[in-house]
Structure formats: structure tokens, C-alpha cells
């Protein structure tokens, strides 16, 4: 296939591009040319900007486009219109954050209520990210109909993850000593390895599949205790975990998901203490999940090779000790 990837050099994009190349497809990357420019030296690269400079896309034709970098309706609308007669199939990477209601268990495509913008904006932030993605989905479905594929991943993890949410706990296990463990040990958590997501998405494009799919991991879902214990085992660490419950974390203003990754306080809106999605529809279309040990091991290998010590998520040593002292 001739495959156009909008993005393709950071995290999910680079893994999607790698999967496509390894499966023998002729890949073209369109992006600003500012991130990891040395990747894929033998792949055609078009330079442009989703916010207005699309001229390099005007002359090509592709079997399919894979949109990894569309975050606002204006970005997606311009690209979708320009490519209407240049591609046969439009695949869009969305998010399970498009769902609003998690009160009735894991979110289900076509059943669970979708999030809506509280006010008209294209500024991407914690409140608008999901609703804006949902508007992007609608534009693509309106333009491409049965030739559109919408993929809604859960938390994406693995090597090159820029968010550090999964990586923090792998790193913390490796450090040893007494570590804070958030919430309840039996709380279910969910993610998807970036490589499982990439391989499945490319295979769906190859088959010309259409529709909307939650691509969230776990079969069955692991518990937080299983996750942390596996990180301890894989890193061959002497770490011991002290469980700090929701009440202590909330009373001390611990920040969900960023300061304390993979933690949400149990509430009326989030009775599971996490954002979960039903992936059975995608599983029926071939989505599979590699062992937890493999994801942790490969994340650890990448972590030990990466440069810099700036973390995007996780507790500082001082903040962790402060919360442990309050327990």
C-alpha cells in the first residue's frame, strides 16, 4: 500500500511508521520536520503544518491516510477536505477521552455518552482534549463515511512514551526502598502497548476496515498490585510498597494521573477509580496484547538508555516521603 502518515516521528507515530515499513508498505510522512528528523531515512518526507501549510500534500495520491496528529476540528477539516480525492481510506487516532460517562462500567462504542465542549474553543487542555477529538471524529465520518476508521486508544505505553505515566512506576520499582503505591491494590488498571496498537491499526488499514473501535488493553485487566509487583520482579528490585488510600491522597491534594500516575480517586463519576474502556469489538477484529512482563522489560531497557532526567509525571522523592508520612 501507499500510506500517508500525518505525524510519524514522536511516540505512536514512529511506531506506526515502523510497523508500516516493516510490513512492506510505501510510507510518506507529513509533519513539521522538527522532531526526530533522522528517523526513517529511506522514507519520503513532506514538510508542512496542520495549522495552515498543507501545500506539500496537494500533488500526491495514497491508498490510505493515517492521522496521528489531528487534535482540533479546524486541523482535521482542512486535511480531510484536501485529501478527499487523494486517498481511498482515512484512519484517525482518537482517544477513549471522548467518553463522558464512566458510571456504568467500561465505555462501549455507540452506547456510552460522548463528551461535549462546555464552551467553543480549540485550545487543547485537560477539559477540551476529549470533546475536540470527538468533533474531529465526526468530521472524518461525515467526509469519508464507510471509508473511515476511528481508533480510540486508552493509555498508550511502552518505549519512547513522552508522558512518563507508565514509565514512572517502572523506574520507581527499579530504585528500590519503600515506595508509595496509590489507591487500592485490587483496583483494575488499563493501558495498551504502543507496538500492539501499531500492528493492529496497520492491519486494520490493510483490510480496509471501517467503524469505531476502542483500542484499550488487558485481557483480563491487571490490578495495580499486579502491575507494581511485576515491575519489581522484572527490575530485580528490593522495593517494598506501602499502599496509601484515596482519602489520604485526596486530603493531601495529590494530583491524579500526572503527579500520581495511574491513580484516580474513586468517586461517583469514576466508580472504578480509573478510566476503562471495553475493547471486545477490537479484540474480535484481531487486537492482541503482549505479556505485561515484556512491556515493562522493554520500557526499562529504553529508560536506561534515554538521556536527560526531566520527568513529565510522577512523584518527587520529597513529595513521596511527605505522603508516606501522612499515611
Secondary structure, DSSP 8 states (H G I E B T S, - for coil): -EEEEES-SSSHHHHHHHHHHHTT-EEEEEE-S-S-TTS-TTSEEEE-BTTTB-GGGSS--EEEEEESS--SHHHHHHHHHHTTTTEEEEEEE--GGGB---TTSSB-TTTS-B---SS-----STTTHHHHHHHHHHHHHHHHGGGEEEEEE-SEESTT-SS-HHHHHHHHHHH-SEEEEES-TT-B---EEHHHHHHHHHHHHHTT--EEEEE---SS--BHHHHHHHHHHHTT---EEEEE-HHHHHHTT--BTTTBTT-----SS-TTSS--B--HHHHTTT-----HHHHHHHHHHHHHH------SSS--HHHHHHHHHH-
